[in-house]
Amino acid sequence: MNKPDSHIHKLIDRMTCSNTSFAIYRLPWTDIPLLVMQDGGEPQTFSSLKELNGQKGFVISPFSFTSNHPGVIIRPDITATEWEEISEKISSTTISDTEQECTSTDIDIKPETELKERYMEVFANFISPLKSKKIGKLVLSRNASYKLDENFSPLEAFVTACNSYPRMMISLSHTPVSGTWIGSTPEIILSGEGDTWNTVALAGTMPMQGEVMPTEWHKKEKDEQAFVSEYISKVIKKFSSKIAVKGPYTARAGQLVHLRTDFQFGLKKTSELGNLLDALHPTPAVCGMPKDKAYDFIIENEGYDRKYYSGIIGWLDPNGHTTLYVNLRCLNVSGNYATLYAGGGILPSSDANSEWEETQHKMKTIKLVISC
């Protein structure tokens, strides 16, 4: 993917420091940037996925709804496809506060040794209820912050991600409510239109071996994937009796591979997509099983706020085509800092060092597109 001309490039970067709500994204296996932008005003917020019933726009939803991190819908006042049209639409729009500098409070950047030590402590808390069989699966995540190069460009990072990861949905989004996020995610949570819809179960992770895709999976990864597939299958059956399943199979995502199962199903009421999303999310791939018990345990014990990491991001249109993803391999930009996020499924057989390395591999996916 090429970049737009320097004027629009700089304007889009300045928009990430403004009160403008917008998203630029690119779907997998395409080379086409898509713009969704509000023509002023605060974005609509919501506190439950059920509130998305009948809604249309670009969705940015958190893992856990709080007063500080509500769900956000960017109203599609302005939409455009390809850089030429995006440039025309942005140039002809009055954008407030685009001249201000991005500001942020200093972030305490922890050395990797301290981050790993903290991870090991939390891992010990997570493995305990798994071994005692109080919980079947948990997902443990973490974050890491870095100082950005003074010449860092959000749009440059977006284009780099597009060119580096053709299999993923790439996004650059900003609202005054959610902040600025850049993501490169392989995981669909809901896509389709009319009476044909899709979702996936994605769990289990291994690094690529150069350009060779490994296919031999350990029992831990197979079990982890089975948890997610069984859960999604049960949820879909509450909404549809027409289901086709493909998988599990090995799928590549950047320099990682995952076990993936595809689900295709019919829906009679597209006006109630919010109800389906509420039932699906968070899946065992980002939370655990049983869902409510795992969710409560994560909120109480993970030790930090995931914000919009492992939430939902993408385009929602009950009367057209919807493409919603789980917000993985992502980072939050705040002034001169970027905070990266990654996690992995924990089972009773999990090893702390192996799980730490998995988060390292996942963070590397998005870290490669920024200079830090």
FIPA-373950 format. One record per residue (C-alpha): x, z, y; residue in one letter. Coordinates in nm, 4 decimals. Layout:
<r X="X" Z="Z" Y="Y" rest="A"/>
...
! end
This chain:
<r X="0.0000" Z="0.0000" Y="0.0000" rest="M"/>
<r X="0.1256" Z="-0.0926" Y="0.3446" rest="N"/>
<r X="0.0944" Z="0.1360" Y="0.6476" rest="K"/>
<r X="-0.1150" Z="0.0482" Y="0.9533" rest="P"/>
<r X="0.0616" Z="-0.0378" Y="1.2782" rest="D"/>
<r X="0.2547" Z="0.2418" Y="1.4486" rest="S"/>
<r X="-0.0137" Z="0.3116" Y="1.7118" rest="H"/>
<r X="-0.2860" Z="0.3803" Y="1.4531" rest="I"/>
<r X="-0.0363" Z="0.5611" Y="1.2315" rest="H"/>
<r X="0.0438" Z="0.8047" Y="1.5116" rest="K"/>
<r X="-0.3221" Z="0.8402" Y="1.6075" rest="L"/>
<r X="-0.4235" Z="0.9339" Y="1.2523" rest="I"/>
<r X="-0.1431" Z="1.1911" Y="1.2399" rest="D"/>
<r X="-0.2642" Z="1.3402" Y="1.5709" rest="R"/>
<r X="-0.6190" Z="1.3519" Y="1.4339" rest="M"/>
<r X="-0.4971" Z="1.6136" Y="1.1821" rest="T"/>
<r X="-0.4347" Z="1.8429" Y="1.4811" rest="C"/>
<r X="-0.7751" Z="1.7811" Y="1.6384" rest="S"/>
<r X="-1.1391" Z="1.8812" Y="1.6038" rest="N"/>
<r X="-1.2149" Z="1.5443" Y="1.4443" rest="T"/>
<r X="-1.3507" Z="1.5551" Y="1.0881" rest="S"/>
<r X="-1.2301" Z="1.2649" Y="0.8761" rest="F"/>
<r X="-1.1031" Z="1.1612" Y="0.5347" rest="A"/>
<r X="-0.8946" Z="0.8648" Y="0.4254" rest="I"/>
<r X="-0.8836" Z="0.8136" Y="0.0511" rest="Y"/>
<r X="-0.7957" Z="0.5601" Y="-0.2150" rest="R"/>
<r X="-0.9529" Z="0.5343" Y="-0.5591" rest="L"/>
<r X="-0.7451" Z="0.4861" Y="-0.8778" rest="P"/>
<r X="-0.6152" Z="0.1385" Y="-0.9604" rest="W"/>
<r X="-0.7000" Z="0.0027" Y="-0.6159" rest="T"/>
<r X="-0.4917" Z="-0.0614" Y="-0.3055" rest="D"/>
<r X="-0.7753" Z="-0.0149" Y="-0.0571" rest="I"/>
<r X="-0.7829" Z="0.2748" Y="0.1951" rest="P"/>
<r X="-1.1330" Z="0.4024" Y="0.2765" rest="L"/>
<r X="-1.2275" Z="0.5943" Y="0.5920" rest="L"/>
<r X="-1.5123" Z="0.8420" Y="0.6422" rest="V"/>
<r X="-1.5305" Z="1.0014" Y="0.9881" rest="M"/>
<r X="-1.7704" Z="1.1977" Y="1.2043" rest="Q"/>
<r X="-1.8326" Z="1.0829" Y="1.5590" rest="D"/>
<r X="-1.7983" Z="1.4326" Y="1.7022" rest="G"/>
<r X="-1.9568" Z="1.7657" Y="1.6232" rest="G"/>
<r X="-1.8873" Z="2.0294" Y="1.3620" rest="E"/>
<r X="-1.9040" Z="1.9218" Y="0.9965" rest="P"/>
<r X="-2.1951" Z="2.0480" Y="0.7909" rest="Q"/>
<r X="-2.1075" Z="2.3489" Y="0.5765" rest="T"/>
<r X="-2.2640" Z="2.4824" Y="0.2579" rest="F"/>
<r X="-2.2276" Z="2.7945" Y="0.0429" rest="S"/>
<r X="-2.3456" Z="2.6610" Y="-0.2943" rest="S"/>
<r X="-2.3023" Z="2.3305" Y="-0.4739" rest="L"/>
<r X="-2.6787" Z="2.3230" Y="-0.5224" rest="K"/>
<r X="-2.7049" Z="2.2611" Y="-0.1478" rest="E"/>
<r X="-2.5544" Z="1.9161" Y="-0.2106" rest="L"/>
<r X="-2.8847" Z="1.7951" Y="-0.3552" rest="N"/>
<r X="-2.9841" Z="1.4846" Y="-0.1587" rest="G"/>
<r X="-2.6732" Z="1.4977" Y="0.0636" rest="Q"/>
<r X="-2.4459" Z="1.2053" Y="0.1524" rest="K"/>
<r X="-2.0893" Z="1.2190" Y="0.2857" rest="G"/>
<r X="-1.7329" Z="1.3162" Y="0.2040" rest="F"/>
<r X="-1.7312" Z="1.6542" Y="0.0284" rest="V"/>
<r X="-1.4572" Z="1.9193" Y="0.0467" rest="I"/>
<r X="-1.5623" Z="2.2197" Y="-0.1606" rest="S"/>
<r X="-1.3601" Z="2.5360" Y="-0.2438" rest="P"/>
<r X="-1.2938" Z="2.6960" Y="-0.5790" rest="F"/>
<r X="-1.4694" Z="3.0087" Y="-0.4522" rest="S"/>
<r X="-1.7185" Z="3.0047" Y="-0.1651" rest="F"/>
<r X="-1.6344" Z="3.2559" Y="0.1099" rest="T"/>
<r X="-1.7126" Z="3.2905" Y="0.4797" rest="S"/>
<r X="-1.3607" Z="3.1655" Y="0.5566" rest="N"/>
<r X="-1.3782" Z="2.8772" Y="0.3091" rest="H"/>
<r X="-1.7259" Z="2.7252" Y="0.2886" rest="P"/>
<r X="-1.7975" Z="2.3833" Y="0.1477" rest="G"/>
<r X="-1.7768" Z="2.1014" Y="0.4034" rest="V"/>
<r X="-1.9505" Z="1.7637" Y="0.4270" rest="I"/>
<r X="-1.7964" Z="1.5033" Y="0.6572" rest="I"/>
<r X="-2.0914" Z="1.3079" Y="0.7927" rest="R"/>
<r X="-2.0347" Z="0.9298" Y="0.7489" rest="P"/>
<r X="-2.1001" Z="0.8290" Y="1.1112" rest="D"/>
<r X="-1.8052" Z="0.5907" Y="1.0870" rest="I"/>
<r X="-1.6915" Z="0.4221" Y="0.7668" rest="T"/>
<r X="-1.4329" Z="0.1502" Y="0.7176" rest="A"/>
<r X="-1.2375" Z="-0.0292" Y="0.4467" rest="T"/>
<r X="-0.8790" Z="-0.1604" Y="0.4694" rest="E"/>
<r X="-0.6356" Z="-0.0778" Y="0.7515" rest="W"/>
<r X="-0.7511" Z="-0.3575" Y="0.9837" rest="E"/>
<r X="-1.1102" Z="-0.2326" Y="0.9930" rest="E"/>
<r X="-0.9985" Z="0.1327" Y="0.9965" rest="I"/>
<r X="-0.7780" Z="0.0567" Y="1.2984" rest="S"/>
<r X="-1.0662" Z="-0.1150" Y="1.4810" rest="E"/>
<r X="-1.3080" Z="0.1717" Y="1.4160" rest="K"/>
<r X="-1.0622" Z="0.4452" Y="1.5167" rest="I"/>
<r X="-0.9435" Z="0.2584" Y="1.8269" rest="S"/>
<r X="-1.2998" Z="0.2130" Y="1.9530" rest="S"/>
<r X="-1.3903" Z="0.5809" Y="1.9074" rest="T"/>
<r X="-1.3341" Z="0.8616" Y="2.1553" rest="T"/>
<r X="-1.1551" Z="1.1328" Y="1.9634" rest="I"/>
<r X="-1.1342" Z="1.4768" Y="2.1207" rest="S"/>
<r X="-0.8235" Z="1.6911" Y="2.1299" rest="D"/>
<r X="-0.5969" Z="1.4300" Y="1.9697" rest="T"/>
<r X="-0.3198" Z="1.4918" Y="2.2207" rest="E"/>
<r X="-0.2605" Z="1.8538" Y="2.1241" rest="Q"/>
<r X="0.0315" Z="1.9657" Y="1.9142" rest="E"/>
<r X="-0.0264" Z="2.1005" Y="1.5638" rest="C"/>
<r X="0.0227" Z="2.4757" Y="1.5702" rest="T"/>
<r X="0.0402" Z="2.7394" Y="1.3002" rest="S"/>
<r X="0.1607" Z="3.0906" Y="1.2471" rest="T"/>
<r X="0.4900" Z="3.1257" Y="1.0652" rest="D"/>
<r X="0.4542" Z="3.1364" Y="0.6882" rest="I"/>
<r X="0.6757" Z="3.3674" Y="0.4858" rest="D"/>
<r X="0.8570" Z="3.1285" Y="0.2518" rest="I"/>
<r X="0.9387" Z="3.3059" Y="-0.0732" rest="K"/>
<r X="1.2446" Z="3.2066" Y="-0.2808" rest="P"/>
<r X="1.1738" Z="3.0627" Y="-0.6239" rest="E"/>
<r X="1.3094" Z="3.3713" Y="-0.8002" rest="T"/>
<r X="1.0541" Z="3.5887" Y="-0.6220" rest="E"/>
<r X="0.7725" Z="3.3411" Y="-0.6900" rest="L"/>
<r X="0.8585" Z="3.3363" Y="-1.0597" rest="K"/>
<r X="0.8811" Z="3.7153" Y="-1.0784" rest="E"/>
<r X="0.5354" Z="3.7430" Y="-0.9228" rest="R"/>
<r X="0.3989" Z="3.4782" Y="-1.1594" rest="Y"/>
<r X="0.5308" Z="3.6689" Y="-1.4617" rest="M"/>
<r X="0.3579" Z="3.9865" Y="-1.3448" rest="E"/>
<r X="0.0243" Z="3.8111" Y="-1.3019" rest="V"/>
<r X="0.0688" Z="3.6277" Y="-1.6331" rest="F"/>
<r X="0.1042" Z="3.9639" Y="-1.8101" rest="A"/>
<r X="-0.2310" Z="4.0709" Y="-1.6597" rest="N"/>
<r X="-0.3945" Z="3.7440" Y="-1.7668" rest="F"/>
<r X="-0.2691" Z="3.7431" Y="-2.1261" rest="I"/>
<r X="-0.4005" Z="4.0931" Y="-2.1987" rest="S"/>
<r X="-0.7776" Z="4.0161" Y="-2.2091" rest="P"/>
<r X="-0.7015" Z="3.6978" Y="-2.4030" rest="L"/>
<r X="-0.5125" Z="3.8771" Y="-2.6778" rest="K"/>
<r X="-0.7830" Z="4.1424" Y="-2.6982" rest="S"/>
<r X="-1.0386" Z="3.8570" Y="-2.7242" rest="K"/>
<r X="-1.2398" Z="3.9796" Y="-2.4255" rest="K"/>
<r X="-1.1990" Z="3.6320" Y="-2.2722" rest="I"/>
<r X="-1.1386" Z="3.3040" Y="-2.4566" rest="G"/>
<r X="-0.9391" Z="3.1147" Y="-2.1927" rest="K"/>
<r X="-0.8134" Z="3.1715" Y="-1.8384" rest="L"/>
<r X="-0.6535" Z="2.9395" Y="-1.5847" rest="V"/>
<r X="-0.3681" Z="3.0960" Y="-1.3893" rest="L"/>
<r X="-0.2606" Z="2.9192" Y="-1.0704" rest="S"/>
<r X="-0.0137" Z="2.9884" Y="-0.7923" rest="R"/>
<r X="0.1058" Z="2.8464" Y="-0.4621" rest="N"/>
<r X="0.4386" Z="2.7887" Y="-0.2899" rest="A"/>
<r X="0.5064" Z="2.7194" Y="0.0789" rest="S"/>
<r X="0.7754" Z="2.4998" Y="0.2317" rest="Y"/>
<r X="0.8948" Z="2.4186" Y="0.5818" rest="K"/>
<r X="0.8249" Z="2.0553" Y="0.6640" rest="L"/>
<r X="1.0699" Z="1.8164" Y="0.8223" rest="D"/>
<r X="1.0099" Z="1.7918" Y="1.1986" rest="E"/>
<r X="0.9248" Z="1.4232" Y="1.1541" rest="N"/>
<r X="0.6708" Z="1.4859" Y="0.8772" rest="F"/>
<r X="0.3779" Z="1.2440" Y="0.8877" rest="S"/>
<r X="0.0554" Z="1.3212" Y="0.6952" rest="P"/>
<r X="-0.0301" Z="0.9505" Y="0.6813" rest="L"/>
<r X="0.3187" Z="0.8644" Y="0.5563" rest="E"/>
<r X="0.2717" Z="1.1204" Y="0.2771" rest="A"/>
<r X="-0.0675" Z="0.9679" Y="0.1931" rest="F"/>
<r X="0.0748" Z="0.6143" Y="0.1683" rest="V"/>
<r X="0.3705" Z="0.7370" Y="-0.0383" rest="T"/>
<r X="0.1312" Z="0.9081" Y="-0.2806" rest="A"/>
<r X="-0.0778" Z="0.5893" Y="-0.3042" rest="C"/>
<r X="0.2291" Z="0.3855" Y="-0.3931" rest="N"/>
<r X="0.3663" Z="0.6472" Y="-0.6332" rest="S"/>
<r X="0.0515" Z="0.7328" Y="-0.8279" rest="Y"/>
<r X="-0.1740" Z="0.4300" Y="-0.8906" rest="P"/>
<r X="-0.3737" Z="0.6165" Y="-1.1597" rest="R"/>
<r X="-0.4883" Z="0.8953" Y="-0.9269" rest="M"/>
<r X="-0.7378" Z="0.9449" Y="-0.6469" rest="M"/>
<r X="-0.5332" Z="1.0009" Y="-0.3298" rest="I"/>
<r X="-0.6816" Z="1.1718" Y="-0.0251" rest="S"/>
<r X="-0.5931" Z="1.2836" Y="0.3267" rest="L"/>
<r X="-0.8715" Z="1.4950" Y="0.4741" rest="S"/>
<r X="-0.9072" Z="1.7078" Y="0.7842" rest="H"/>
<r X="-1.1812" Z="1.9154" Y="0.9430" rest="T"/>
<r X="-1.1548" Z="2.2100" Y="1.1838" rest="P"/>
<r X="-1.3194" Z="2.4186" Y="0.9097" rest="V"/>
<r X="-1.1120" Z="2.3272" Y="0.6032" rest="S"/>
<r X="-0.7839" Z="2.2270" Y="0.7672" rest="G"/>
<r X="-0.5626" Z="1.9404" Y="0.6524" rest="T"/>
<r X="-0.5265" Z="1.8578" Y="0.2814" rest="W"/>
<r X="-0.3347" Z="1.5889" Y="0.0971" rest="I"/>
<r X="-0.4085" Z="1.5417" Y="-0.2719" rest="G"/>
<r X="-0.3267" Z="1.3279" Y="-0.5719" rest="S"/>
<r X="-0.5734" Z="1.4129" Y="-0.8461" rest="T"/>
<r X="-0.6369" Z="1.2577" Y="-1.1890" rest="P"/>
<r X="-0.9543" Z="1.4514" Y="-1.2728" rest="E"/>
<r X="-1.3036" Z="1.3112" Y="-1.2133" rest="I"/>
<r X="-1.5794" Z="1.5691" Y="-1.2061" rest="I"/>
<r X="-1.8638" Z="1.3236" Y="-1.1388" rest="L"/>
<r X="-1.8802" Z="0.9500" Y="-1.0733" rest="S"/>
<r X="-2.1429" Z="0.6814" Y="-1.1096" rest="G"/>
<r X="-2.4671" Z="0.5545" Y="-0.9643" rest="E"/>
<r X="-2.8241" Z="0.4854" Y="-1.0687" rest="G"/>
<r X="-2.8759" Z="0.5959" Y="-1.4268" rest="D"/>
<r X="-2.5108" Z="0.5669" Y="-1.5418" rest="T"/>
<r X="-2.2757" Z="0.8596" Y="-1.4753" rest="W"/>
<r X="-1.9324" Z="0.9767" Y="-1.5884" rest="N"/>
<r X="-1.7213" Z="1.2874" Y="-1.6117" rest="T"/>
<r X="-1.4045" Z="1.3812" Y="-1.7999" rest="V"/>
<r X="-1.2502" Z="1.6726" Y="-1.9842" rest="A"/>
<r X="-0.8835" Z="1.6902" Y="-1.8866" rest="L"/>
<r X="-0.6643" Z="1.9665" Y="-2.0284" rest="A"/>
<r X="-0.3262" Z="2.0082" Y="-2.1928" rest="G"/>
<r X="-0.0112" Z="1.8956" Y="-2.0140" rest="T"/>
<r X="0.3277" Z="1.7509" Y="-2.1120" rest="M"/>
<r X="0.5952" Z="1.5812" Y="-1.8993" rest="P"/>
<r X="0.6722" Z="1.2136" Y="-1.9454" rest="M"/>
<r X="0.9891" Z="1.1360" Y="-2.1394" rest="Q"/>
<r X="1.1321" Z="0.8885" Y="-1.8931" rest="G"/>
<r X="0.8812" Z="0.6041" Y="-1.9163" rest="E"/>
<r X="0.7818" Z="0.6942" Y="-2.2728" rest="V"/>
<r X="0.4433" Z="0.8653" Y="-2.3042" rest="M"/>
<r X="0.4526" Z="1.1542" Y="-2.5566" rest="P"/>
<r X="0.1553" Z="1.1743" Y="-2.7930" rest="T"/>
<r X="0.2336" Z="1.4689" Y="-3.0237" rest="E"/>
<r X="0.0319" Z="1.7659" Y="-2.9026" rest="W"/>
<r X="0.0699" Z="2.1314" Y="-3.0037" rest="H"/>
<r X="-0.2233" Z="2.3396" Y="-3.1202" rest="K"/>
<r X="-0.2356" Z="2.5269" Y="-2.7877" rest="K"/>
<r X="-0.2999" Z="2.2081" Y="-2.5897" rest="E"/>
<r X="-0.5532" Z="2.0795" Y="-2.8457" rest="K"/>
<r X="-0.7417" Z="2.4096" Y="-2.8342" rest="D"/>
<r X="-0.7351" Z="2.4098" Y="-2.4539" rest="E"/>
<r X="-0.8789" Z="2.0596" Y="-2.4422" rest="Q"/>
<r X="-1.1466" Z="2.1472" Y="-2.6968" rest="A"/>
<r X="-1.2665" Z="2.4348" Y="-2.4770" rest="F"/>
<r X="-1.3186" Z="2.1987" Y="-2.1835" rest="V"/>
<r X="-1.4828" Z="1.9222" Y="-2.3881" rest="S"/>
<r X="-1.7279" Z="2.1569" Y="-2.5594" rest="E"/>
<r X="-1.8264" Z="2.3128" Y="-2.2280" rest="Y"/>
<r X="-1.8844" Z="1.9800" Y="-2.0530" rest="I"/>
<r X="-2.0832" Z="1.8477" Y="-2.3493" rest="S"/>
<r X="-2.3157" Z="2.1504" Y="-2.3410" rest="K"/>
<r X="-2.3703" Z="2.1171" Y="-1.9651" rest="V"/>
<r X="-2.4465" Z="1.7447" Y="-1.9780" rest="I"/>
<r X="-2.7002" Z="1.7939" Y="-2.2583" rest="K"/>
<r X="-2.9059" Z="2.0070" Y="-2.0182" rest="K"/>
<r X="-2.9367" Z="1.7096" Y="-1.7831" rest="F"/>
<r X="-2.9286" Z="1.4076" Y="-2.0158" rest="S"/>
<r X="-3.0121" Z="1.3135" Y="-2.3741" rest="S"/>
<r X="-2.8146" Z="0.9901" Y="-2.3557" rest="K"/>
<r X="-2.4430" Z="1.0726" Y="-2.3933" rest="I"/>
<r X="-2.1460" Z="0.8606" Y="-2.5101" rest="A"/>
<r X="-1.8095" Z="1.0266" Y="-2.5780" rest="V"/>
<r X="-1.4616" Z="0.8715" Y="-2.5966" rest="K"/>
<r X="-1.1587" Z="1.0767" Y="-2.6939" rest="G"/>
<r X="-0.9627" Z="1.2912" Y="-2.6871" rest="P"/>
<r X="-0.6738" Z="1.0606" Y="-2.6057" rest="Y"/>
<r X="-0.3456" Z="1.0864" Y="-2.4157" rest="T"/>
<r X="-0.3667" Z="0.9804" Y="-2.0506" rest="A"/>
<r X="-0.0860" Z="0.9535" Y="-1.7956" rest="R"/>
<r X="-0.0998" Z="1.1105" Y="-1.4486" rest="A"/>
<r X="0.2203" Z="1.0511" Y="-1.2530" rest="G"/>
<r X="0.5094" Z="1.1967" Y="-1.4520" rest="Q"/>
<r X="0.2731" Z="1.4065" Y="-1.6636" rest="L"/>
<r X="0.0358" Z="1.3310" Y="-1.9499" rest="V"/>
<r X="-0.2875" Z="1.5101" Y="-2.0402" rest="H"/>
<r X="-0.5413" Z="1.5128" Y="-2.3194" rest="L"/>
<r X="-0.8562" Z="1.3443" Y="-2.1926" rest="R"/>
<r X="-1.2111" Z="1.2939" Y="-2.3173" rest="T"/>
<r X="-1.4528" Z="1.0642" Y="-2.1321" rest="D"/>
<r X="-1.8270" Z="1.1295" Y="-2.1118" rest="F"/>
<r X="-2.0835" Z="0.8712" Y="-2.0023" rest="Q"/>
<r X="-2.4446" Z="0.9784" Y="-1.9622" rest="F"/>
<r X="-2.7760" Z="0.8911" Y="-1.8021" rest="G"/>
<r X="-2.9558" Z="1.0736" Y="-1.5208" rest="L"/>
<r X="-3.3195" Z="1.0494" Y="-1.4180" rest="K"/>
<r X="-3.2929" Z="1.2408" Y="-1.0870" rest="K"/>
<r X="-2.9971" Z="1.1483" Y="-0.8685" rest="T"/>
<r X="-3.1528" Z="1.3619" Y="-0.5938" rest="S"/>
<r X="-3.0365" Z="1.6699" Y="-0.7884" rest="E"/>
<r X="-2.6642" Z="1.5949" Y="-0.8228" rest="L"/>
<r X="-2.5892" Z="1.9310" Y="-0.6611" rest="G"/>
<r X="-2.7536" Z="2.1116" Y="-0.9543" rest="N"/>
<r X="-2.5353" Z="1.9192" Y="-1.2004" rest="L"/>
<r X="-2.2186" Z="1.9894" Y="-1.0008" rest="L"/>
<r X="-2.3087" Z="2.3583" Y="-0.9827" rest="D"/>
<r X="-2.3451" Z="2.3665" Y="-1.3617" rest="A"/>
<r X="-2.0204" Z="2.1755" Y="-1.4239" rest="L"/>
<r X="-1.7922" Z="2.3474" Y="-1.1741" rest="H"/>
<r X="-1.5664" Z="2.5293" Y="-1.2215" rest="P"/>
<r X="-1.4946" Z="2.3793" Y="-1.5623" rest="T"/>
<r X="-1.2693" Z="2.5594" Y="-1.8148" rest="P"/>
<r X="-0.9923" Z="2.3227" Y="-1.6976" rest="A"/>
<r X="-0.9618" Z="2.5174" Y="-1.3693" rest="V"/>
<r X="-1.1336" Z="2.8456" Y="-1.4579" rest="C"/>
<r X="-1.1732" Z="2.9505" Y="-1.8213" rest="G"/>
<r X="-1.4257" Z="3.0571" Y="-2.0826" rest="M"/>
<r X="-1.6743" Z="3.2154" Y="-2.0770" rest="P"/>
<r X="-1.7186" Z="3.0750" Y="-1.7277" rest="K"/>
<r X="-1.8635" Z="3.3718" Y="-1.5360" rest="D"/>
<r X="-1.6342" Z="3.6310" Y="-1.6919" rest="K"/>
<r X="-1.3249" Z="3.4122" Y="-1.6432" rest="A"/>
<r X="-1.4224" Z="3.3338" Y="-1.2829" rest="Y"/>
<r X="-1.4662" Z="3.7023" Y="-1.1946" rest="D"/>
<r X="-1.1352" Z="3.7898" Y="-1.3596" rest="F"/>
<r X="-0.9502" Z="3.5197" Y="-1.1636" rest="I"/>
<r X="-1.0975" Z="3.6301" Y="-0.8296" rest="I"/>
<r X="-0.9999" Z="3.9907" Y="-0.8969" rest="E"/>
<r X="-0.6557" Z="3.9382" Y="-1.0532" rest="N"/>
<r X="-0.4938" Z="3.6096" Y="-0.9483" rest="E"/>
<r X="-0.3641" Z="3.7711" Y="-0.6320" rest="G"/>
<r X="-0.4136" Z="3.4948" Y="-0.3751" rest="Y"/>
<r X="-0.6826" Z="3.2664" Y="-0.2290" rest="D"/>
<r X="-0.7008" Z="2.9198" Y="-0.3863" rest="R"/>
<r X="-0.8942" Z="2.7921" Y="-0.0830" rest="K"/>
<r X="-0.9853" Z="2.4289" Y="-0.1578" rest="Y"/>
<r X="-0.7414" Z="2.3882" Y="-0.4460" rest="Y"/>
<r X="-0.9315" Z="2.3304" Y="-0.7745" rest="S"/>
<r X="-1.2518" Z="2.2755" Y="-0.5771" rest="G"/>
<r X="-1.4299" Z="1.9400" Y="-0.5428" rest="I"/>
<r X="-1.3316" Z="1.6518" Y="-0.3166" rest="I"/>
<r X="-1.4628" Z="1.2990" Y="-0.2675" rest="G"/>
<r X="-1.7565" Z="1.0760" Y="-0.1809" rest="W"/>
<r X="-2.1156" Z="1.1779" Y="-0.2582" rest="L"/>
<r X="-2.4118" Z="0.9387" Y="-0.2322" rest="D"/>
<r X="-2.7221" Z="1.0011" Y="-0.4465" rest="P"/>
<r X="-2.8551" Z="0.6552" Y="-0.3589" rest="N"/>
<r X="-2.5275" Z="0.4688" Y="-0.3997" rest="G"/>
<r X="-2.1944" Z="0.5146" Y="-0.5780" rest="H"/>
<r X="-2.0480" Z="0.8663" Y="-0.6078" rest="T"/>
<r X="-1.6796" Z="0.9429" Y="-0.6779" rest="T"/>
<r X="-1.6072" Z="1.3173" Y="-0.6856" rest="L"/>
<r X="-1.2837" Z="1.4690" Y="-0.8162" rest="Y"/>
<r X="-1.1367" Z="1.8115" Y="-0.8850" rest="V"/>
<r X="-0.8875" Z="1.8813" Y="-0.6044" rest="N"/>
<r X="-0.5623" Z="1.9090" Y="-0.8028" rest="L"/>
<r X="-0.1972" Z="1.8227" Y="-0.7237" rest="R"/>
<r X="-0.2699" Z="1.9041" Y="-0.3618" rest="C"/>
<r X="-0.1185" Z="2.0663" Y="-0.0566" rest="L"/>
<r X="-0.2496" Z="2.2257" Y="0.2610" rest="N"/>
<r X="-0.0685" Z="2.1343" Y="0.5846" rest="V"/>
<r X="-0.0566" Z="2.3996" Y="0.8572" rest="S"/>
<r X="0.1628" Z="2.3081" Y="1.1516" rest="G"/>
<r X="0.5188" Z="2.2767" Y="1.0265" rest="N"/>
<r X="0.4414" Z="2.4169" Y="0.6816" rest="Y"/>
<r X="0.2925" Z="2.2874" Y="0.3595" rest="A"/>
<r X="0.1488" Z="2.5072" Y="0.0856" rest="T"/>
<r X="0.1426" Z="2.3501" Y="-0.2614" rest="L"/>
<r X="-0.0830" Z="2.4573" Y="-0.5497" rest="Y"/>
<r X="-0.0705" Z="2.4285" Y="-0.9286" rest="A"/>
<r X="-0.2101" Z="2.6025" Y="-1.2342" rest="G"/>
<r X="-0.2475" Z="2.5861" Y="-1.6093" rest="G"/>
<r X="-0.4662" Z="2.7053" Y="-1.8921" rest="G"/>
<r X="-0.3704" Z="3.0312" Y="-2.0606" rest="I"/>
<r X="-0.4603" Z="3.1073" Y="-2.4242" rest="L"/>
<r X="-0.3505" Z="3.4013" Y="-2.6450" rest="P"/>
<r X="-0.0664" Z="3.1834" Y="-2.7793" rest="S"/>
<r X="0.0660" Z="3.0907" Y="-2.4321" rest="S"/>
<r X="0.4279" Z="3.1546" Y="-2.3350" rest="D"/>
<r X="0.4976" Z="3.2732" Y="-1.9798" rest="A"/>
<r X="0.8118" Z="3.0633" Y="-1.9251" rest="N"/>
<r X="0.6475" Z="2.7476" Y="-2.0592" rest="S"/>
<r X="0.3456" Z="2.8000" Y="-1.8348" rest="E"/>
<r X="0.5706" Z="2.8553" Y="-1.5309" rest="W"/>
<r X="0.7491" Z="2.5281" Y="-1.6070" rest="E"/>
<r X="0.4132" Z="2.3503" Y="-1.6317" rest="E"/>
<r X="0.3254" Z="2.4613" Y="-1.2786" rest="T"/>
<r X="0.6682" Z="2.3430" Y="-1.1630" rest="Q"/>
<r X="0.6051" Z="1.9966" Y="-1.3100" rest="H"/>
<r X="0.2597" Z="1.9788" Y="-1.1502" rest="K"/>
<r X="0.3849" Z="2.0841" Y="-0.8061" rest="M"/>
<r X="0.6582" Z="1.8228" Y="-0.8259" rest="K"/>
<r X="0.3878" Z="1.5533" Y="-0.8308" rest="T"/>
<r X="0.2800" Z="1.6248" Y="-0.4742" rest="I"/>
<r X="0.6123" Z="1.7662" Y="-0.3513" rest="K"/>
<r X="0.7728" Z="1.4268" Y="-0.4056" rest="L"/>
<r X="0.5638" Z="1.2795" Y="-0.1223" rest="V"/>
<r X="0.6783" Z="1.5242" Y="0.1451" rest="I"/>
<r X="1.0212" Z="1.5966" Y="0.2925" rest="S"/>
<r X="1.0931" Z="1.9656" Y="0.2381" rest="C"/>
! end
